């Protein structure tokens, strides 16, 4: 890992946060690595907490889009999904789940 001071890291993270206001620690880490700055993810998270405190608090709340279903009872709502990653070998996986 390169020798970079906390202040220099905070400045770089602040610049990235200004360019991409909704960027989390993974995106910031990717930007730093693209600039050939390899730093542990924990250091980037800590710096992001210092530089963009409000964004760190708000981002997880925006991602929580859990849907609530109000149904009559069992068998009233089903979810169906499929996976075709193995279709090259003739395997198709489909499944249904009762969402009650």
Biopython code that builds the backbone (N, CA, C, O; Angstrom):
import numpy as np
from Bio.PDB.StructureBuilder import StructureBuilder

atoms = [
    (1, "UNK", "N", (0.836, -1.188, 0.000)),
    (1, "UNK", "CA", (0.000, 0.000, 0.000)),
    (1, "UNK", "C", (0.873, 1.241, 0.000)),
    (1, "UNK", "O", (1.897, 1.276, 0.682)),
    (2, "UNK", "N", (0.484, 2.260, -0.754)),
    (2, "UNK", "CA", (1.319, 3.456, -0.829)),
    (2, "UNK", "C", (1.261, 4.252, 0.464)),
    (2, "UNK", "O", (0.320, 4.149, 1.250)),
    (3, "UNK", "N", (2.298, 5.045, 0.651)),
    (3, "UNK", "CA", (2.343, 5.926, 1.806)),
    (3, "UNK", "C", (1.570, 7.191, 1.469)),
    (3, "UNK", "O", (2.080, 8.064, 0.768)),
    (4, "UNK", "N", (0.351, 7.294, 1.961)),
    (4, "UNK", "CA", (-0.469, 8.477, 1.721)),
    (4, "UNK", "C", (-1.024, 8.913, 3.065)),
    (4, "UNK", "O", (-1.508, 8.093, 3.844)),
    (5, "UNK", "N", (-0.950, 10.193, 3.329)),
    (5, "UNK", "CA", (-1.419, 10.691, 4.622)),
    (5, "UNK", "C", (-2.945, 10.683, 4.662)),
    (5, "UNK", "O", (-3.608, 10.647, 3.626)),
    (6, "UNK", "N", (-3.478, 10.717, 5.864)),
    (6, "UNK", "CA", (-4.934, 10.738, 6.021)),
    (6, "UNK", "C", (-5.530, 11.996, 5.394)),
    (6, "UNK", "O", (-6.604, 11.949, 4.795)),
    (7, "UNK", "N", (-4.828, 13.116, 5.535)),
    (7, "UNK", "CA", (-5.331, 14.368, 4.958)),
    (7, "UNK", "C", (-5.366, 14.305, 3.432)),
    (7, "UNK", "O", (-6.321, 14.775, 2.813)),
    (8, "UNK", "N", (-4.338, 13.731, 2.831)),
    (8, "UNK", "CA", (-4.313, 13.600, 1.372)),
    (8, "UNK", "C", (-5.415, 12.658, 0.894)),
    (8, "UNK", "O", (-6.061, 12.913, -0.122)),
    (9, "UNK", "N", (-5.625, 11.574, 1.629)),
    (9, "UNK", "CA", (-6.698, 10.639, 1.280)),
    (9, "UNK", "C", (-8.054, 11.318, 1.409)),
    (9, "UNK", "O", (-8.919, 11.153, 0.548)),
    (10, "UNK", "N", (-8.243, 12.086, 2.490)),
    (10, "UNK", "CA", (-9.509, 12.800, 2.672)),
    (10, "UNK", "C", (-9.762, 13.773, 1.523)),
    (10, "UNK", "O", (-10.897, 13.928, 1.072)),
    (11, "UNK", "N", (-8.708, 14.423, 1.056)),
    (11, "UNK", "CA", (-8.849, 15.367, -0.050)),
    (11, "UNK", "C", (-9.249, 14.648, -1.339)),
    (11, "UNK", "O", (-10.114, 15.123, -2.074)),
    (12, "UNK", "N", (-8.622, 13.509, -1.611)),
    (12, "UNK", "CA", (-8.978, 12.734, -2.807)),
    (12, "UNK", "C", (-10.417, 12.223, -2.727)),
    (12, "UNK", "O", (-11.163, 12.285, -3.704)),
    (13, "UNK", "N", (-10.793, 11.723, -1.559)),
    (13, "UNK", "CA", (-12.155, 11.207, -1.373)),
    (13, "UNK", "C", (-13.165, 12.343, -1.507)),
    (13, "UNK", "O", (-14.243, 12.143, -2.066)),
    (14, "UNK", "N", (-12.834, 13.526, -1.006)),
    (14, "UNK", "CA", (-13.730, 14.679, -1.132)),
    (14, "UNK", "C", (-13.920, 15.057, -2.599)),
    (14, "UNK", "O", (-15.034, 15.381, -3.012)),
    (15, "UNK", "N", (-12.852, 15.020, -3.386)),
    (15, "UNK", "CA", (-12.960, 15.330, -4.818)),
    (15, "UNK", "C", (-13.864, 14.323, -5.525)),
    (15, "UNK", "O", (-14.700, 14.701, -6.346)),
    (16, "UNK", "N", (-13.693, 13.054, -5.206)),
    (16, "UNK", "CA", (-14.527, 12.016, -5.830)),
    (16, "UNK", "C", (-15.975, 12.178, -5.397)),
    (16, "UNK", "O", (-16.885, 11.999, -6.206)),
    (17, "UNK", "N", (-16.201, 12.514, -4.128)),
    (17, "UNK", "CA", (-17.562, 12.702, -3.626)),
    (17, "UNK", "C", (-18.243, 13.890, -4.286)),
    (17, "UNK", "O", (-19.457, 13.872, -4.489)),
    (18, "UNK", "N", (-17.482, 14.917, -4.622)),
    (18, "UNK", "CA", (-18.065, 16.060, -5.329)),
    (18, "UNK", "C", (-18.451, 15.684, -6.754)),
    (18, "UNK", "O", (-19.479, 16.135, -7.258)),
    (19, "UNK", "N", (-17.636, 14.863, -7.404)),
    (19, "UNK", "CA", (-17.935, 14.429, -8.769)),
    (19, "UNK", "C", (-19.109, 13.461, -8.799)),
    (19, "UNK", "O", (-19.951, 13.518, -9.694)),
    (20, "UNK", "N", (-19.155, 12.583, -7.823)),
    (20, "UNK", "CA", (-20.202, 11.554, -7.749)),
    (20, "UNK", "C", (-20.802, 11.562, -6.347)),
    (20, "UNK", "O", (-20.349, 10.816, -5.478)),
    (21, "UNK", "N", (-21.823, 12.401, -6.116)),
    (21, "UNK", "CA", (-22.354, 12.572, -4.762)),
    (21, "UNK", "C", (-22.974, 11.308, -4.154)),
    (21, "UNK", "O", (-23.023, 11.184, -2.930)),
    (22, "UNK", "N", (-23.441, 10.381, -4.971)),
    (22, "UNK", "CA", (-24.084, 9.180, -4.435)),
    (22, "UNK", "C", (-23.144, 7.985, -4.397)),
    (22, "UNK", "O", (-23.586, 6.853, -4.198)),
    (23, "UNK", "N", (-21.856, 8.226, -4.586)),
    (23, "UNK", "CA", (-20.879, 7.136, -4.595)),
    (23, "UNK", "C", (-20.606, 6.656, -3.179)),
    (23, "UNK", "O", (-20.356, 7.451, -2.274)),
    (24, "UNK", "N", (-20.657, 5.353, -3.007)),
    (24, "UNK", "CA", (-20.312, 4.750, -1.725)),
    (24, "UNK", "C", (-18.842, 4.376, -1.695)),
    (24, "UNK", "O", (-18.072, 4.741, -2.583)),
    (25, "UNK", "N", (-18.471, 3.649, -0.666)),
    (25, "UNK", "CA", (-17.055, 3.330, -0.473)),
    (25, "UNK", "C", (-16.501, 2.447, -1.595)),
    (25, "UNK", "O", (-15.330, 2.577, -1.949)),
    (26, "UNK", "N", (-17.308, 1.563, -2.153)),
    (26, "UNK", "CA", (-16.831, 0.680, -3.219)),
    (26, "UNK", "C", (-16.519, 1.489, -4.482)),
    (26, "UNK", "O", (-15.497, 1.260, -5.129)),
    (27, "UNK", "N", (-17.390, 2.425, -4.827)),
    (27, "UNK", "CA", (-17.160, 3.269, -6.004)),
    (27, "UNK", "C", (-15.936, 4.149, -5.792)),
    (27, "UNK", "O", (-15.109, 4.296, -6.691)),
    (28, "UNK", "N", (-15.821, 4.736, -4.599)),
    (28, "UNK", "CA", (-14.663, 5.582, -4.295)),
    (28, "UNK", "C", (-13.382, 4.757, -4.364)),
    (28, "UNK", "O", (-12.375, 5.209, -4.908)),
    (29, "UNK", "N", (-13.424, 3.556, -3.817)),
    (29, "UNK", "CA", (-12.257, 2.671, -3.866)),
    (29, "UNK", "C", (-11.875, 2.358, -5.312)),
    (29, "UNK", "O", (-10.691, 2.320, -5.646)),
    (30, "UNK", "N", (-12.862, 2.137, -6.161)),
    (30, "UNK", "CA", (-12.604, 1.883, -7.574)),
    (30, "UNK", "C", (-11.955, 3.072, -8.266)),
    (30, "UNK", "O", (-11.046, 2.903, -9.078)),
    (31, "UNK", "N", (-12.423, 4.279, -7.944)),
    (31, "UNK", "CA", (-11.817, 5.482, -8.524)),
    (31, "UNK", "C", (-10.365, 5.619, -8.089)),
    (31, "UNK", "O", (-9.501, 5.963, -8.896)),
    (32, "UNK", "N", (-10.098, 5.352, -6.821)),
    (32, "UNK", "CA", (-8.722, 5.454, -6.325)),
    (32, "UNK", "C", (-7.823, 4.414, -6.990)),
    (32, "UNK", "O", (-6.689, 4.718, -7.360)),
    (33, "UNK", "N", (-8.325, 3.192, -7.140)),
    (33, "UNK", "CA", (-7.525, 2.148, -7.779)),
    (33, "UNK", "C", (-7.293, 2.450, -9.256)),
    (33, "UNK", "O", (-6.261, 2.071, -9.811)),
    (34, "UNK", "N", (-8.246, 3.129, -9.897)),
    (34, "UNK", "CA", (-8.052, 3.531, -11.290)),
    (34, "UNK", "C", (-6.932, 4.557, -11.421)),
    (34, "UNK", "O", (-6.320, 4.689, -12.481)),
    (35, "UNK", "N", (-6.672, 5.278, -10.338)),
    (35, "UNK", "CA", (-5.576, 6.250, -10.312)),
    (35, "UNK", "C", (-4.302, 5.625, -9.752)),
    (35, "UNK", "O", (-3.359, 6.338, -9.407)),
    (36, "UNK", "N", (-4.272, 4.300, -9.662)),
    (36, "UNK", "CA", (-3.122, 3.535, -9.149)),
    (36, "UNK", "C", (-2.832, 3.838, -7.689)),
    (36, "UNK", "O", (-1.680, 3.806, -7.256)),
    (37, "UNK", "N", (-3.889, 4.134, -6.929)),
    (37, "UNK", "CA", (-3.759, 4.337, -5.484)),
    (37, "UNK", "C", (-4.473, 3.168, -4.820)),
    (37, "UNK", "O", (-5.703, 3.126, -4.794)),
    (38, "UNK", "N", (-3.726, 2.237, -4.294)),
    (38, "UNK", "CA", (-4.293, 1.039, -3.682)),
    (38, "UNK", "C", (-4.266, 1.199, -2.167)),
    (38, "UNK", "O", (-3.202, 1.261, -1.551)),
    (39, "UNK", "N", (-5.455, 1.265, -1.583)),
    (39, "UNK", "CA", (-5.620, 1.528, -0.156)),
    (39, "UNK", "C", (-6.621, 0.513, 0.383)),
    (39, "UNK", "O", (-7.537, 0.124, -0.341)),
    (40, "UNK", "N", (-6.474, 0.073, 1.630)),
    (40, "UNK", "CA", (-7.461, -0.840, 2.205)),
    (40, "UNK", "C", (-8.859, -0.209, 2.232)),
    (40, "UNK", "O", (-9.008, 0.995, 2.437)),
    (41, "UNK", "N", (-9.855, -1.034, 2.025)),
    (41, "UNK", "CA", (-11.235, -0.548, 1.991)),
    (41, "UNK", "C", (-11.633, 0.101, 3.309)),
    (41, "UNK", "O", (-12.416, 1.051, 3.318)),
    (42, "UNK", "N", (-11.107, -0.397, 4.416)),
    (42, "UNK", "CA", (-11.442, 0.180, 5.721)),
    (42, "UNK", "C", (-10.985, 1.633, 5.813)),
    (42, "UNK", "O", (-11.679, 2.465, 6.397)),
    (43, "UNK", "N", (-9.827, 1.942, 5.242)),
    (43, "UNK", "CA", (-9.326, 3.328, 5.251)),
    (43, "UNK", "C", (-10.218, 4.228, 4.406)),
    (43, "UNK", "O", (-10.469, 5.376, 4.771)),
    (44, "UNK", "N", (-10.696, 3.711, 3.279)),
    (44, "UNK", "CA", (-11.575, 4.499, 2.413)),
    (44, "UNK", "C", (-12.902, 4.748, 3.114)),
    (44, "UNK", "O", (-13.432, 5.858, 3.054)),
    (45, "UNK", "N", (-13.450, 3.728, 3.780)),
    (45, "UNK", "CA", (-14.709, 3.912, 4.506)),
    (45, "UNK", "C", (-14.562, 4.951, 5.610)),
    (45, "UNK", "O", (-15.438, 5.797, 5.795)),
    (46, "UNK", "N", (-13.461, 4.887, 6.339)),
    (46, "UNK", "CA", (-13.219, 5.845, 7.418)),
    (46, "UNK", "C", (-13.098, 7.263, 6.860)),
    (46, "UNK", "O", (-13.650, 8.206, 7.428)),
    (47, "UNK", "N", (-12.383, 7.410, 5.763)),
    (47, "UNK", "CA", (-12.227, 8.723, 5.140)),
    (47, "UNK", "C", (-13.564, 9.238, 4.620)),
    (47, "UNK", "O", (-13.864, 10.425, 4.747)),
    (48, "UNK", "N", (-14.363, 8.360, 4.042)),
    (48, "UNK", "CA", (-15.673, 8.758, 3.528)),
    (48, "UNK", "C", (-16.584, 9.203, 4.664)),
    (48, "UNK", "O", (-17.372, 10.133, 4.496)),
    (49, "UNK", "N", (-16.484, 8.546, 5.824)),
    (49, "UNK", "CA", (-17.266, 8.969, 6.992)),
    (49, "UNK", "C", (-16.880, 10.378, 7.431)),
    (49, "UNK", "O", (-17.738, 11.163, 7.834)),
    (50, "UNK", "N", (-15.590, 10.696, 7.353)),
    (50, "UNK", "CA", (-15.135, 12.033, 7.753)),
    (50, "UNK", "C", (-15.557, 13.092, 6.741)),
    (50, "UNK", "O", (-15.995, 14.180, 7.115)),
    (51, "UNK", "N", (-15.423, 12.769, 5.462)),
    (51, "UNK", "CA", (-15.647, 13.758, 4.407)),
    (51, "UNK", "C", (-17.128, 13.939, 4.095)),
    (51, "UNK", "O", (-17.583, 15.067, 3.905)),
    (52, "UNK", "N", (-17.881, 12.854, 4.040)),
    (52, "UNK", "CA", (-19.287, 12.886, 3.609)),
    (52, "UNK", "C", (-20.170, 12.213, 4.654)),
    (52, "UNK", "O", (-20.798, 11.190, 4.382)),
    (53, "UNK", "N", (-20.214, 12.792, 5.845)),
    (53, "UNK", "CA", (-20.951, 12.182, 6.955)),
    (53, "UNK", "C", (-22.432, 12.026, 6.636)),
    (53, "UNK", "O", (-23.013, 10.969, 6.881)),
    (54, "UNK", "N", (-23.039, 13.060, 6.098)),
    (54, "UNK", "CA", (-24.474, 13.012, 5.801)),
    (54, "UNK", "C", (-24.764, 11.976, 4.721)),
    (54, "UNK", "O", (-25.734, 11.226, 4.828)),
    (55, "UNK", "N", (-23.937, 11.929, 3.687)),
    (55, "UNK", "CA", (-24.128, 10.944, 2.624)),
    (55, "UNK", "C", (-24.029, 9.522, 3.125)),
    (55, "UNK", "O", (-24.768, 8.648, 2.671)),
    (56, "UNK", "N", (-23.113, 9.277, 4.069)),
    (56, "UNK", "CA", (-22.958, 7.932, 4.638)),
    (56, "UNK", "C", (-24.218, 7.538, 5.397)),
    (56, "UNK", "O", (-24.608, 6.370, 5.398)),
    (57, "UNK", "N", (-24.852, 8.512, 6.040)),
    (57, "UNK", "CA", (-26.077, 8.228, 6.801)),
    (57, "UNK", "C", (-27.266, 8.044, 5.869)),
    (57, "UNK", "O", (-28.097, 7.163, 6.092)),
    (58, "UNK", "N", (-27.356, 8.865, 4.828)),
    (58, "UNK", "CA", (-28.530, 8.873, 3.950)),
    (58, "UNK", "C", (-28.525, 7.724, 2.953)),
    (58, "UNK", "O", (-29.586, 7.178, 2.650)),
    (59, "UNK", "N", (-27.351, 7.336, 2.428)),
    (59, "UNK", "CA", (-27.292, 6.319, 1.366)),
    (59, "UNK", "C", (-27.986, 5.006, 1.715)),
    (59, "UNK", "O", (-28.775, 4.529, 0.899)),
    (60, "UNK", "N", (-27.747, 4.394, 2.864)),
    (60, "UNK", "CA", (-28.439, 3.128, 3.138)),
    (60, "UNK", "C", (-29.952, 3.278, 3.209)),
    (60, "UNK", "O", (-30.678, 2.354, 2.842)),
    (61, "UNK", "N", (-30.441, 4.425, 3.674)),
    (61, "UNK", "CA", (-31.883, 4.641, 3.748)),
    (61, "UNK", "C", (-32.497, 4.694, 2.357)),
    (61, "UNK", "O", (-33.629, 4.250, 2.163)),
    (62, "UNK", "N", (-31.760, 5.234, 1.385)),
    (62, "UNK", "CA", (-32.264, 5.305, 0.018)),
    (62, "UNK", "C", (-32.305, 3.929, -0.640)),
    (62, "UNK", "O", (-33.143, 3.686, -1.507)),
    (63, "UNK", "N", (-31.420, 3.034, -0.242)),
    (63, "UNK", "CA", (-31.355, 1.713, -0.854)),
    (63, "UNK", "C", (-32.434, 0.769, -0.335)),
    (63, "UNK", "O", (-32.741, -0.243, -0.965)),
    (64, "UNK", "N", (-33.002, 1.106, 0.808)),
    (64, "UNK", "CA", (-33.998, 0.228, 1.409)),
    (64, "UNK", "C", (-35.328, 0.400, 0.689)),
    (64, "UNK", "O", (-36.113, 1.284, 1.032)),
    (65, "UNK", "N", (-35.579, -0.429, -0.293)),
    (65, "UNK", "CA", (-36.834, -0.360, -1.036)),
    (65, "UNK", "C", (-37.627, -1.648, -0.845)),
    (65, "UNK", "O", (-38.225, -2.175, -1.782)),
    (66, "UNK", "N", (-37.616, -2.131, 0.368)),
    (66, "UNK", "CA", (-38.340, -3.355, 0.683)),
    (66, "UNK", "C", (-39.831, -3.117, 0.496)),
    (66, "UNK", "O", (-40.396, -2.165, 1.034)),
    (67, "UNK", "N", (-40.449, -3.984, -0.264)),
    (67, "UNK", "CA", (-41.872, -3.846, -0.532)),
    (67, "UNK", "C", (-42.681, -4.645, 0.481)),
    (67, "UNK", "O", (-42.306, -5.751, 0.873)),
    (68, "UNK", "N", (-43.773, -4.070, 0.884)),
    (68, "UNK", "CA", (-44.693, -4.768, 1.787)),
    (68, "UNK", "C", (-45.922, -5.164, 0.977)),
    (68, "UNK", "O", (-46.505, -4.344, 0.268)),
    (69, "UNK", "N", (-46.301, -6.420, 1.089)),
    (69, "UNK", "CA", (-47.456, -6.920, 0.369)),
    (69, "UNK", "C", (-48.588, -7.137, 1.361)),
    (69, "UNK", "O", (-48.380, -7.674, 2.449)),
    (70, "UNK", "N", (-49.764, -6.723, 0.983)),
    (70, "UNK", "CA", (-50.946, -6.947, 1.798)),
    (70, "UNK", "C", (-51.862, -7.880, 1.005)),
    (70, "UNK", "O", (-52.529, -7.449, 0.064)),
    (71, "UNK", "N", (-51.892, -9.160, 1.389)),
    (71, "UNK", "CA", (-52.649, -10.156, 0.630)),
    (71, "UNK", "C", (-53.677, -10.829, 1.527)),
    (71, "UNK", "O", (-53.585, -10.775, 2.754)),
    (72, "UNK", "N", (-54.663, -11.469, 0.889)),
    (72, "UNK", "CA", (-55.745, -12.128, 1.622)),
    (72, "UNK", "C", (-55.240, -13.262, 2.498)),
    (72, "UNK", "O", (-55.690, -13.420, 3.633)),
    (73, "UNK", "N", (-54.323, -14.041, 1.986)),
    (73, "UNK", "CA", (-53.838, -15.190, 2.744)),
    (73, "UNK", "C", (-52.904, -16.031, 1.896)),
    (73, "UNK", "O", (-52.351, -15.567, 0.899)),
    (74, "UNK", "N", (-52.742, -17.273, 2.312)),
    (74, "UNK", "CA", (-51.852, -18.190, 1.602)),
    (74, "UNK", "C", (-52.339, -18.395, 0.167)),
    (74, "UNK", "O", (-53.541, -18.394, -0.099)),
    (75, "UNK", "N", (-51.405, -18.565, -0.735)),
    (75, "UNK", "CA", (-51.653, -18.785, -2.167)),
    (75, "UNK", "C", (-52.259, -17.579, -2.883)),
    (75, "UNK", "O", (-52.707, -17.714, -4.022)),
    (76, "UNK", "N", (-52.286, -16.415, -2.254)),
    (76, "UNK", "CA", (-52.838, -15.232, -2.901)),
    (76, "UNK", "C", (-51.790, -14.512, -3.754)),
    (76, "UNK", "O", (-52.141, -13.817, -4.708)),
    (77, "UNK", "N", (-50.513, -14.672, -3.419)),
    (77, "UNK", "CA", (-49.455, -13.999, -4.168)),
    (77, "UNK", "C", (-48.260, -14.928, -4.294)),
    (77, "UNK", "O", (-47.740, -15.440, -3.303)),
    (78, "UNK", "N", (-47.838, -15.133, -5.532)),
    (78, "UNK", "CA", (-46.690, -15.990, -5.805)),
    (78, "UNK", "C", (-45.629, -15.194, -6.553)),
    (78, "UNK", "O", (-45.951, -14.295, -7.330)),
    (79, "UNK", "N", (-44.375, -15.526, -6.318)),
    (79, "UNK", "CA", (-43.258, -14.941, -7.054)),
    (79, "UNK", "C", (-42.602, -16.047, -7.872)),
    (79, "UNK", "O", (-42.326, -17.135, -7.367)),
    (80, "UNK", "N", (-42.360, -15.747, -9.138)),
    (80, "UNK", "CA", (-41.782, -16.712, -10.066)),
    (80, "UNK", "C", (-40.470, -16.149, -10.594)),
    (80, "UNK", "O", (-40.395, -14.973, -10.951)),
    (81, "UNK", "N", (-39.439, -16.980, -10.643)),
    (81, "UNK", "CA", (-38.150, -16.533, -11.162)),
    (81, "UNK", "C", (-37.481, -17.694, -11.878)),
    (81, "UNK", "O", (-37.779, -18.860, -11.620)),
    (82, "UNK", "N", (-36.586, -17.358, -12.769)),
    (82, "UNK", "CA", (-35.864, -18.376, -13.514)),
    (82, "UNK", "C", (-34.395, -18.042, -13.620)),
    (82, "UNK", "O", (-33.991, -16.888, -13.478)),
    (83, "UNK", "N", (-33.607, -19.061, -13.871)),
    (83, "UNK", "CA", (-32.172, -18.897, -14.027)),
    (83, "UNK", "C", (-31.749, -19.710, -15.240)),
    (83, "UNK", "O", (-31.947, -20.924, -15.290)),
    (84, "UNK", "N", (-31.170, -19.035, -16.206)),
    (84, "UNK", "CA", (-30.779, -19.711, -17.445)),
    (84, "UNK", "C", (-29.273, -19.694, -17.660)),
    (84, "UNK", "O", (-28.816, -19.744, -18.802)),
    (85, "UNK", "N", (-28.499, -19.625, -16.593)),
    (85, "UNK", "CA", (-27.042, -19.587, -16.720)),
    (85, "UNK", "C", (-26.475, -20.895, -17.271)),
    (85, "UNK", "O", (-25.401, -20.906, -17.873)),
    (86, "UNK", "N", (-27.189, -21.977, -17.067)),
    (86, "UNK", "CA", (-26.700, -23.278, -17.520)),
    (86, "UNK", "C", (-27.405, -23.745, -18.791)),
    (86, "UNK", "O", (-27.394, -24.936, -19.101)),
    (87, "UNK", "N", (-28.023, -22.813, -19.533)),
    (87, "UNK", "CA", (-28.782, -23.219, -20.719)),
    (87, "UNK", "C", (-27.896, -23.832, -21.798)),
    (87, "UNK", "O", (-28.381, -24.595, -22.633)),
    (88, "UNK", "N", (-26.610, -23.511, -21.792)),
    (88, "UNK", "CA", (-25.678, -24.094, -22.748)),
    (88, "UNK", "C", (-25.654, -25.617, -22.621)),
    (88, "UNK", "O", (-25.440, -26.322, -23.607)),
    (89, "UNK", "N", (-25.873, -26.118, -21.410)),
    (89, "UNK", "CA", (-25.868, -27.559, -21.150)),
    (89, "UNK", "C", (-27.282, -28.128, -21.018)),
    (89, "UNK", "O", (-27.457, -29.285, -20.635)),
    (90, "UNK", "N", (-28.288, -27.311, -21.336)),
    (90, "UNK", "CA", (-29.660, -27.790, -21.331)),
    (90, "UNK", "C", (-30.358, -27.734, -19.985)),
    (90, "UNK", "O", (-31.384, -28.388, -19.799)),
    (91, "UNK", "N", (-29.830, -26.970, -19.046)),
    (91, "UNK", "CA", (-30.460, -26.849, -17.727)),
    (91, "UNK", "C", (-31.152, -25.496, -17.605)),
    (91, "UNK", "O", (-30.524, -24.449, -17.763)),
    (92, "UNK", "N", (-32.426, -25.529, -17.329)),
    (92, "UNK", "CA", (-33.201, -24.323, -17.058)),
    (92, "UNK", "C", (-33.813, -24.494, -15.672)),
    (92, "UNK", "O", (-34.506, -25.478, -15.412)),
    (93, "UNK", "N", (-33.562, -23.552, -14.800)),
    (93, "UNK", "CA", (-34.061, -23.647, -13.430)),
    (93, "UNK", "C", (-35.124, -22.579, -13.237)),
    (93, "UNK", "O", (-34.867, -21.395, -13.454)),
    (94, "UNK", "N", (-36.316, -22.995, -12.831)),
    (94, "UNK", "CA", (-37.402, -22.071, -12.539)),
    (94, "UNK", "C", (-37.983, -22.436, -11.179)),
    (94, "UNK", "O", (-37.974, -23.598, -10.775)),
    (95, "UNK", "N", (-38.479, -21.441, -10.495)),
    (95, "UNK", "CA", (-39.063, -21.709, -9.183)),
    (95, "UNK", "C", (-40.134, -20.706, -8.827)),
    (95, "UNK", "O", (-40.144, -19.577, -9.318)),
    (96, "UNK", "N", (-41.044, -21.139, -7.959)),
    (96, "UNK", "CA", (-42.117, -20.287, -7.450)),
    (96, "UNK", "C", (-42.090, -20.322, -5.931)),
    (96, "UNK", "O", (-41.771, -21.340, -5.318)),
    (97, "UNK", "N", (-42.432, -19.182, -5.340)),
    (97, "UNK", "CA", (-42.473, -19.086, -3.885)),
    (97, "UNK", "C", (-43.763, -18.385, -3.491)),
    (97, "UNK", "O", (-44.102, -17.341, -4.050)),
    (98, "UNK", "N", (-44.481, -18.953, -2.533)),
    (98, "UNK", "CA", (-45.664, -18.311, -1.975)),
    (98, "UNK", "C", (-45.194, -17.169, -1.082)),
    (98, "UNK", "O", (-44.378, -17.379, -0.184)),
    (99, "UNK", "N", (-45.696, -15.974, -1.318)),
    (99, "UNK", "CA", (-45.200, -14.793, -0.602)),
    (99, "UNK", "C", (-46.021, -14.435, 0.619)),
    (99, "UNK", "O", (-45.941, -13.307, 1.106)),
    (100, "UNK", "N", (-46.797, -15.359, 1.115)),
    (100, "UNK", "CA", (-47.626, -15.054, 2.284)),
    (100, "UNK", "C", (-46.772, -14.935, 3.514)),
    (100, "UNK", "O", (-47.290, -14.681, 4.602)),
]
sb = StructureBuilder()
sb.init_structure("model")
sb.init_model(0)
sb.init_chain("A")
sb.init_seg("    ")
for serial, (resi, resn, name, xyz) in enumerate(atoms, 1):
    if name == "N":
        sb.init_residue(resn, " ", resi, " ")
    sb.init_atom(name, np.array(xyz, "f"), 0.0, 1.0, " ", f" {name:<3s}", serial, name[0])
structure = sb.get_structure()
